[in-house]
C-alpha cells in the first residue's frame, strides 16, 4: 500500500510541477511590451486616415455585390399565383393519398 501511495504522490507531483513551470512568465517572452497610450492628436490623425481610406474605397466602388438586382424579374399576376397554388395543393393531396400509413399515424387513430 505504501509503494502505491508513493507512486501516486510522485506522479501527481510531476504533473503539478510541469503545469507550474509552463505557466511561469519569462521576461520578454509571453507578454507584449508595454506601450504608452495614444494622445488625442494621434487618435484624431488615425481617425482621419481611416476616413480617407474609406472614401477612396467608396470612390472605387470595391467590394459591392449587387445581389438585389431586380431589373430582370417580372411581376406575377394573381391568377398565375392561384394556379400554382392549386397545382401544389393537388400534388400534396395526391402524395398524401399514395403515401403508406405510418406507425405514428396509426397510433394517433387508436
N, C-alpha and C positions, 0 to 999 in steps of 0.2 A: 504494500500500500504506500509505503514511504517513497519507493522508487517512482511510482506512478504520479504521486503528488509533485515530486521534484521535477519530473519530466514536464508536467503540465505548467508548472511555475516558470520553468526555463523557456518553454515555448511562448507563454504569454509575455514574458519579459522581452523576448526577441521581437515579437510583433509590436509591442508598445514602443520599444526603443526605435524601431525603424520608422514608425509614423512620427515620432517626436523629432528625429533628425530630418525627416523630409519636410517638416513644416518650419524649420528654422530659417530665418532670413539672413542671407549673406549680404554684406554691403555692396550696393551697386548691381545686384543680380536680379532680384524679383520685383523690386519697386521702381516705379518711374522716378526720374529725378524731379525734385520739387521745382516748380516754376512760379514766377511772380504773376499775380493776377493782371489781366489786361486793363489798361486805363480806358477811360471813357472815349478818348480820342481814337485809340486803337480799335475799340469796338465799333465806333462810328465809321472809321475807314473800311473795316471789314464788311460792314453792312452795305456801304455804298458800292464796294467791289462786287458783292453778291447781286445787288440790284442791277448793276451794269451788265454783268454776265447774263442775268435773266432776260434783260432787254435784248441782248444780242441773239440769244437762243429764240426768243419770240419773233424777232425780225426775220430769222432764217426759217421759221416755221418747222423746226425739227421736232420729232417725237410725236407728231399729231397723227392720230388714226381716225379716219372718217368712217367709223363703224355705224353711224346713224344716217347713212346715205339713203334717203327715201325717194330720190328722183326717179328711179326705175320702177317703183311699185305702183300698182293701180288700186283704186278703191273697189271693194267687193260689194255688190248690191245685196240688199236684204233677202231677195229671192234666192240668190246663189247660196247665201248662208243657210237659209231654211232647207234647201235641197241637200246640202252637205250634211246638215244635222240629221235629216230624215234618213239618209244613207247610213250614217254611223249608227243611228238608233236601230235600224233594221239589221245591220250586221251584228250588233251586240245581242239582239234578241235571238237571231239565228244561232250565234255561238253559245248562248245560254241554253237553248233547246238541245243542241247536239252534244253539249259537254256531259260527261258521265257524272253521276251523283257522287259527291264526296262523302267521306265518313263524317265530316264536320256538319254537312247539311242534313244528313240522316239523324244525327244526334239531336239537332235542334227540333226535328219533327216529333220526337218522342216525348 
